[in-house]
Amino acid sequence: MATPTEAPRHDGHGHRDPFSYDYDTLRVVGLVLAIVMFVVGILTALSKKFKCKKSDSSLPEARQPGKTPTPAGSA
């Protein structure tokens, strides 16, 4: 059993420390995921399938700024 001042011995068999991480693999996996999400985001933004709906001013129910009716007796 390792004391706090003693380095834990790991001989490849038995219990492994759950807080010992392989940071190189973790960094590479994180970088790959970031690249994949970045590319998917760019492709989604540039694709023609997902379009922003713009309000058309020729529609009769489109509101003109400043022409909202106010109820009588207010302001």
Residue pairs with C-beta under 8 A, 6 or more apart in sequence:
2 8
2 9
8 17
10 16
10 17
44 50
55 62
56 62
